[in-house]
């Protein structure tokens, strides 16, 4: 979530670190700044976590959110965390960073 102001930087970094990952999904409210070409194991989805994520429950082994501290109103954070938990498999990992 929050792929780097639409640049996909985090997803590209994960692809470079884990080239054998099945798929890295980047989610952002804007995808206009994505560089081309996109690696074949990276998929980008335009979505807003405040409106719900377009994924089924337990879709991901790991969920990472960053740089959204100023973009999400304080009262919305409990719902955002619930949404991250919802799309992460039981026993999976969730990381949220502001840097």
Secondary structure, DSSP 4 states (H G I P E B T S, - for coil): ---STTS-HHHHHHHHH-TT-S-EEEEES--TT--SSPPTTEEEEE--GGG--SS-TT-EEEEEEES-TTTS-GGGHHHHHHHHHHHEEEEEEEEEE--
